[in-house]
């Protein structure tokens, strides 16, 4: 079996980073059982993308793809994980899309979000943390806190609304379907 130039590049440049990639995935993803599948998905994306154009800087390319995959998975799960995003910001690699301005703006938005989270009533904050950050189900949160699932749902709704209002009052543009474009524009104009 003869390897293509792309195969040789992949074996020579990407596979030696497997241990670092695995550590990155373990640090930034909660479910250990998914790590091999995530790594395989990263490899698939790398290979497909490199088939179009081999990158000059391999390490930033590999970790940008891994980061984007984790973000895609978190979005698909409809769980906003502040911890994942905060950890991803701590990475030290150069990527074209991560300008100093975007990095600083993202850090500022995370600080605003943390301040808004800290300002929530303790019960509401705990429900938000368990449901949205830790990723527990509504039933698990209710059981652990000794409250009804309806109460969990109401607290999440109130908490998310309060967080959105706090961020919007500081001029942060929310890009989620949950708050709708018309509602954001209305809030920003008042």
QUILIN-V30469 format. One record per residue. N is the residue number from 1. RES is the residue in one small letter. PHI is phi in degrees with one decimal (* if undefined). Layout:
N RES PHI
N RES PHI
//
This chain:
1 x *
2 x -100.8
3 x -85.1
4 x -76.7
5 x -60.0
6 x -64.6
7 x -60.9
8 x -61.9
9 x -59.3
10 x -60.9
11 x -65.0
12 x -76.3
13 x -102.4
14 x -94.0
15 x -57.9
16 x -62.7
17 x -90.8
18 x -56.9
19 x -63.9
20 x -65.3
21 x -63.6
22 x -63.3
23 x -60.9
24 x -58.6
25 x -64.3
26 x -64.4
27 x -66.6
28 x -111.2
29 x -133.6
30 x -71.1
31 x -94.7
32 x -57.1
33 x -65.4
34 x -87.7
35 x -57.5
36 x -60.0
37 x -67.5
38 x -61.8
39 x -60.3
40 x -63.8
41 x -64.0
42 x -61.8
43 x -59.4
44 x -63.4
45 x -64.5
46 x -60.4
47 x -62.5
48 x -63.9
49 x -70.3
50 x -68.3
51 x -64.6
52 x -83.9
53 x -160.3
54 x -75.4
55 x -72.8
56 x -75.3
57 x -106.9
58 x -73.3
59 x -59.5
60 x -60.2
61 x -61.9
62 x -62.2
63 x -76.0
64 x -66.9
65 x -65.5
66 x -62.9
67 x -60.1
68 x -63.9
69 x -63.2
70 x -63.6
71 x -64.0
72 x -59.2
73 x -64.4
74 x -64.1
75 x -63.2
76 x -62.1
77 x -78.8
78 x 56.8
79 x -120.3
80 x -89.4
81 x -104.4
82 x -63.4
83 x -62.6
84 x -61.5
85 x -63.8
86 x -63.4
87 x -64.8
88 x -66.2
89 x -67.8
90 x -77.7
91 x -64.1
92 x -112.3
93 x -148.5
94 x -92.5
95 x -136.3
96 x -55.3
97 x -78.0
98 x -101.1
99 x -82.3
100 x -58.0
101 x -65.3
102 x -65.7
103 x -62.7
104 x -63.8
105 x -63.6
106 x -63.5
107 x -62.9
108 x -62.2
109 x -65.7
110 x -64.5
111 x -63.5
112 x -61.0
113 x -63.4
114 x -64.3
115 x -62.2
116 x -64.6
117 x -64.7
118 x -64.4
119 x -80.0
120 x -68.4
121 x -57.3
122 x -57.1
123 x -63.6
124 x -63.8
125 x -61.1
126 x -63.9
127 x -62.7
128 x -61.2
129 x -60.0
130 x -68.2
131 x -79.8
132 x -95.1
133 x -95.2
134 x -80.3
135 x 78.0
136 x -73.6
137 x -74.1
138 x -58.9
139 x -64.5
140 x -63.1
141 x -62.6
142 x -59.0
143 x -64.3
144 x -66.3
145 x -94.6
146 x 68.9
147 x -126.2
148 x -81.1
149 x -64.5
150 x -61.7
151 x -64.8
152 x -58.9
153 x -60.1
154 x -64.5
155 x -64.8
156 x -62.9
157 x -60.4
158 x -63.7
159 x -64.6
160 x -64.3
161 x -62.4
162 x -64.3
163 x -63.5
164 x -62.7
165 x -61.3
166 x -63.8
167 x -67.9
168 x -64.9
169 x -67.4
170 x -94.5
171 x 84.1
172 x -78.0
173 x -85.0
174 x -87.7
175 x -116.3
176 x -117.8
177 x -67.6
178 x -62.9
179 x -107.5
180 x 62.2
181 x -63.5
182 x -62.2
183 x -66.0
184 x -62.5
185 x -62.9
186 x -62.5
187 x -66.5
188 x -70.6
189 x -85.5
190 x -97.6
//
